[in-house]
Structure formats: structure tokens, C-alpha cells
Amino acid sequence: MAAAEKSSIGLDSNVAGALAYAIGWVTGLAFLLTERKNPFVRFHALQSTFAFGALSVAWMVSLSIPVFGWLLGFLIILPASVVLWLFMMFKAYQGERYKLPVFGDMAEQRI
């Protein structure tokens, strides 16, 4: 299990993996820059950076479109982001290397 290992900053791998999702792509990028040796944490940091980076771009684009874009942003993108955020933090904390369909493959190729 990944939880038995430690990250470069001394946290258990499952805690560091979950924290990589804490503030979306920002903490994903921070863990990616600080974590050098633990592939579990690097995977979750990369996946967080890719997935929440894409969602942030989608959010900004949707808000630039009056009415329909706002509805799309607030009724679909925002709730989907919150659900994904909680789900991925839970999976990482459980020590699972859960791969999202597109972003998980991208992260796995770059570890």
C-alpha cells in the first residue's frame, strides 16, 4: 500500500496524494515541483494539475459567454469540479492510484 511510504516532505504517501488535490491544480503543481522520489504522489500531483487545470480553463471560457455559459459554468462545471475534487481526495487518501479516463493516462505517461 502506498501509505507505508513517505513523500519527499515527510508526509505519508496517501496524505500527500490527497493534498495534491486540495486546491486543485495549484497544489498539484506544488507537489509536482517538490516531490522527486515517490511515484504515487507524483501521479496524483500530475493528474490534479491536468484535470483541474482543464476544468479551470473550461470555467473561465464558460464565464466569458453570457447567460448560456454562466448556466453551464454554475450548473455543470462547478458541481462536477466539487464532486471530482472530493472523490479524488478520497481515493488518494485510501491509497488507491485511481486513474481518470484521459488525465490519468497523461499523468501515468509522464511519471
C-alpha atoms as an extended CHARMM CRD file, in Angstrom:
* protein
*
       111  EXT
         1         1  MET       CA              0.0000000000        0.0000000000        0.0000000000  PROA      1               0.0000000000
         2         2  ALA       CA              1.2120000000        3.4940000000       -0.7920000000  PROA      2               0.0000000000
         3         3  ALA       CA              0.5290000000        4.7750000000        2.7410000000  PROA      3               0.0000000000
         4         4  ALA       CA              3.5580000000        2.9240000000        4.1580000000  PROA      4               0.0000000000
         5         5  GLU       CA              5.9420000000        5.0470000000        2.1030000000  PROA      5               0.0000000000
         6         6  LYS       CA              6.8640000000        8.6410000000        2.8420000000  PROA      6               0.0000000000
         7         7  SER       CA              6.9100000000       11.5670000000        0.4590000000  PROA      7               0.0000000000
         8         8  SER       CA              9.9110000000       13.8480000000       -0.0200000000  PROA      8               0.0000000000
         9         9  ILE       CA              8.4700000000       16.2950000000        2.5160000000  PROA      9               0.0000000000
        10        10  GLY       CA              7.9140000000       13.5940000000        5.1470000000  PROA      10              0.0000000000
        11        11  LEU       CA              4.1770000000       13.0210000000        4.8020000000  PROA      11              0.0000000000
        12        12  ASP       CA              2.6510000000        9.5910000000        4.3150000000  PROA      12              0.0000000000
        13        13  SER       CA              2.0940000000        8.9780000000        0.6130000000  PROA      13              0.0000000000
        14        14  ASN       CA             -1.6740000000        8.7610000000        0.9530000000  PROA      14              0.0000000000
        15        15  VAL       CA             -1.8410000000       12.1030000000        2.7810000000  PROA      15              0.0000000000
        16        16  ALA       CA              0.4590000000       13.8030000000        0.2620000000  PROA      16              0.0000000000
        17        17  GLY       CA             -1.5370000000       12.2960000000       -2.6260000000  PROA      17              0.0000000000
        18        18  ALA       CA             -4.7900000000       13.6250000000       -1.1750000000  PROA      18              0.0000000000
        19        19  LEU       CA             -3.2790000000       17.0460000000       -0.5030000000  PROA      19              0.0000000000
        20        20  ALA       CA             -2.1980000000       17.2270000000       -4.1530000000  PROA      20              0.0000000000
        21        21  TYR       CA             -5.9080000000       17.7910000000       -4.8900000000  PROA      21              0.0000000000
        22        22  ALA       CA             -6.5560000000       20.2200000000       -2.0060000000  PROA      22              0.0000000000
        23        23  ILE       CA             -6.5040000000       23.4500000000       -4.0420000000  PROA      23              0.0000000000
        24        24  GLY       CA             -6.8120000000       21.8850000000       -7.4680000000  PROA      24              0.0000000000
        25        25  TRP       CA             -4.0410000000       22.4590000000       -9.9790000000  PROA      25              0.0000000000
        26        26  VAL       CA             -2.2010000000       24.8230000000       -7.6020000000  PROA      26              0.0000000000
        27        27  THR       CA             -1.3720000000       22.1360000000       -5.0270000000  PROA      27              0.0000000000
        28        28  GLY       CA             -0.9180000000       19.6030000000       -7.8140000000  PROA      28              0.0000000000
        29        29  LEU       CA              1.7970000000       21.7840000000       -9.3000000000  PROA      29              0.0000000000
        30        30  ALA       CA              3.3320000000       22.4710000000       -5.8740000000  PROA      30              0.0000000000
        31        31  PHE       CA              3.6110000000       18.7490000000       -5.0840000000  PROA      31              0.0000000000
        32        32  LEU       CA              4.9160000000       18.0580000000       -8.5680000000  PROA      32              0.0000000000
        33        33  LEU       CA              7.7280000000       20.5580000000       -8.0510000000  PROA      33              0.0000000000
        34        34  THR       CA              8.6400000000       19.3200000000       -4.5560000000  PROA      34              0.0000000000
        35        35  GLU       CA              8.1600000000       15.5610000000       -4.9110000000  PROA      35              0.0000000000
        36        36  ARG       CA             11.0820000000       13.8150000000       -6.5720000000  PROA      36              0.0000000000
        37        37  LYS       CA             11.0680000000       10.1700000000       -5.4830000000  PROA      37              0.0000000000
        38        38  ASN       CA              7.5420000000        8.9560000000       -4.7530000000  PROA      38              0.0000000000
        39        39  PRO       CA              5.6820000000        7.8390000000       -7.9190000000  PROA      39              0.0000000000
        40        40  PHE       CA              2.3130000000        7.6150000000       -6.0990000000  PROA      40              0.0000000000
        41        41  VAL       CA              2.4360000000       11.2670000000       -5.0490000000  PROA      41              0.0000000000
        42        42  ARG       CA              3.8200000000       12.3830000000       -8.4280000000  PROA      42              0.0000000000
        43        43  PHE       CA              0.9910000000       10.5660000000      -10.2140000000  PROA      43              0.0000000000
        44        44  HSD       CA             -1.7000000000       12.2930000000       -8.1470000000  PROA      44              0.0000000000
        45        45  ALA       CA              0.0670000000       15.6630000000       -8.4490000000  PROA      45              0.0000000000
        46        46  LEU       CA              0.2070000000       15.3620000000      -12.2480000000  PROA      46              0.0000000000
        47        47  GLN       CA             -3.3650000000       14.1360000000      -12.5170000000  PROA      47              0.0000000000
        48        48  SER       CA             -4.5590000000       17.0070000000      -10.3060000000  PROA      48              0.0000000000
        49        49  THR       CA             -2.6450000000       19.5510000000      -12.3870000000  PROA      49              0.0000000000
        50        50  PHE       CA             -4.0340000000       18.2310000000      -15.6750000000  PROA      50              0.0000000000
        51        51  ALA       CA             -7.6480000000       17.6490000000      -14.5940000000  PROA      51              0.0000000000
        52        52  PHE       CA             -8.1970000000       20.7850000000      -12.5520000000  PROA      52              0.0000000000
        53        53  GLY       CA             -6.1860000000       22.8970000000      -14.9820000000  PROA      53              0.0000000000
        54        54  ALA       CA             -8.5680000000       21.8230000000      -17.7500000000  PROA      54              0.0000000000
        55        55  LEU       CA            -11.5890000000       22.4600000000      -15.5330000000  PROA      55              0.0000000000
        56        56  SER       CA            -10.2550000000       25.9260000000      -14.6800000000  PROA      56              0.0000000000
        57        57  VAL       CA             -9.8990000000       26.7550000000      -18.3740000000  PROA      57              0.0000000000
        58        58  ALA       CA            -13.4170000000       25.4180000000      -19.0480000000  PROA      58              0.0000000000
        59        59  TRP       CA            -14.7240000000       27.5440000000      -16.1720000000  PROA      59              0.0000000000
        60        60  MET       CA            -13.0850000000       30.7180000000      -17.4990000000  PROA      60              0.0000000000
        61        61  VAL       CA            -14.3160000000       30.0800000000      -21.0410000000  PROA      61              0.0000000000
        62        62  SER       CA            -17.8580000000       29.3900000000      -19.8480000000  PROA      62              0.0000000000
        63        63  LEU       CA            -17.9410000000       32.6120000000      -17.8480000000  PROA      63              0.0000000000
        64        64  SER       CA            -16.9160000000       34.5760000000      -20.9230000000  PROA      64              0.0000000000
        65        65  ILE       CA            -20.1430000000       33.5120000000      -22.6650000000  PROA      65              0.0000000000
        66        66  PRO       CA            -23.1620000000       35.4610000000      -21.3870000000  PROA      66              0.0000000000
        67        67  VAL       CA            -26.1520000000       33.5890000000      -19.9630000000  PROA      67              0.0000000000
        68        68  PHE       CA            -25.6750000000       30.1270000000      -21.5210000000  PROA      68              0.0000000000
        69        69  GLY       CA            -22.0160000000       29.9710000000      -20.4850000000  PROA      69              0.0000000000
        70        70  TRP       CA            -22.8540000000       31.1280000000      -16.9840000000  PROA      70              0.0000000000
        71        71  LEU       CA            -25.5180000000       28.4510000000      -16.6750000000  PROA      71              0.0000000000
        72        72  LEU       CA            -23.0640000000       25.8530000000      -17.9620000000  PROA      72              0.0000000000
        73        73  GLY       CA            -20.4140000000       27.0390000000      -15.5340000000  PROA      73              0.0000000000
        74        74  PHE       CA            -22.5540000000       27.2170000000      -12.4270000000  PROA      74              0.0000000000
        75        75  LEU       CA            -24.8450000000       24.2480000000      -13.0570000000  PROA      75              0.0000000000
        76        76  ILE       CA            -22.4230000000       21.7480000000      -14.5970000000  PROA      76              0.0000000000
        77        77  ILE       CA            -18.7230000000       22.6710000000      -14.3590000000  PROA      77              0.0000000000
        78        78  LEU       CA            -18.7250000000       23.8870000000      -10.7470000000  PROA      78              0.0000000000
        79        79  PRO       CA            -20.6740000000       20.9260000000       -9.2620000000  PROA      79              0.0000000000
        80        80  ALA       CA            -18.6840000000       18.4420000000      -11.3690000000  PROA      80              0.0000000000
        81        81  SER       CA            -15.4480000000       20.0010000000      -10.1220000000  PROA      81              0.0000000000
        82        82  VAL       CA            -16.5180000000       19.7340000000       -6.4800000000  PROA      82              0.0000000000
        83        83  VAL       CA            -17.5970000000       16.0960000000       -6.8500000000  PROA      83              0.0000000000
        84        84  LEU       CA            -14.3730000000       15.1980000000       -8.6850000000  PROA      84              0.0000000000
        85        85  TRP       CA            -12.2870000000       17.0450000000       -6.0850000000  PROA      85              0.0000000000
        86        86  LEU       CA            -13.8450000000       15.1720000000       -3.1570000000  PROA      86              0.0000000000
        87        87  PHE       CA            -13.7710000000       11.8250000000       -4.9700000000  PROA      87              0.0000000000
        88        88  MET       CA            -10.0940000000       12.1080000000       -5.9420000000  PROA      88              0.0000000000
        89        89  MET       CA             -9.0280000000       13.2450000000       -2.4650000000  PROA      89              0.0000000000
        90        90  PHE       CA            -10.8580000000       10.2380000000       -1.0010000000  PROA      90              0.0000000000
        91        91  LYS       CA             -9.3020000000        7.7960000000       -3.4850000000  PROA      91              0.0000000000
        92        92  ALA       CA             -5.7840000000        9.1360000000       -2.9150000000  PROA      92              0.0000000000
        93        93  TYR       CA             -6.2410000000        9.0780000000        0.8690000000  PROA      93              0.0000000000
        94        94  GLN       CA             -7.3340000000        5.4400000000        0.6300000000  PROA      94              0.0000000000
        95        95  GLY       CA             -4.0040000000        4.7340000000       -1.0860000000  PROA      95              0.0000000000
        96        96  GLU       CA             -5.6000000000        3.9980000000       -4.4500000000  PROA      96              0.0000000000
        97        97  ARG       CA             -3.9880000000        5.0840000000       -7.6810000000  PROA      97              0.0000000000
        98        98  TYR       CA             -7.2990000000        5.8130000000       -9.3860000000  PROA      98              0.0000000000
        99        99  LYS       CA             -6.8970000000        6.9250000000      -12.9970000000  PROA      99              0.0000000000
       100       100  LEU       CA             -9.2690000000        9.3910000000      -14.5880000000  PROA      100             0.0000000000
       101       101  PRO       CA            -10.0000000000        8.4460000000      -18.2210000000  PROA      101             0.0000000000
       102       102  VAL       CA             -7.8660000000       10.9820000000      -20.1050000000  PROA      102             0.0000000000
       103       103  PHE       CA             -5.8670000000       12.7480000000      -17.4280000000  PROA      103             0.0000000000
       104       104  GLY       CA             -4.8040000000        9.5550000000      -15.6360000000  PROA      104             0.0000000000
       105       105  ASP       CA             -3.2080000000        8.2100000000      -18.8040000000  PROA      105             0.0000000000
       106       106  MET       CA             -1.4510000000       11.5320000000      -19.3890000000  PROA      106             0.0000000000
       107       107  ALA       CA             -0.1180000000       11.5450000000      -15.8250000000  PROA      107             0.0000000000
       108       108  GLU       CA              0.9880000000        7.9230000000      -15.9550000000  PROA      108             0.0000000000
       109       109  GLN       CA              2.9900000000        8.5040000000      -19.1500000000  PROA      109             0.0000000000
       110       110  ARG       CA              4.9080000000       11.3910000000      -17.5460000000  PROA      110             0.0000000000
       111       111  ILE       CA              5.9240000000        9.8480000000      -14.2170000000  PROA      111             0.0000000000
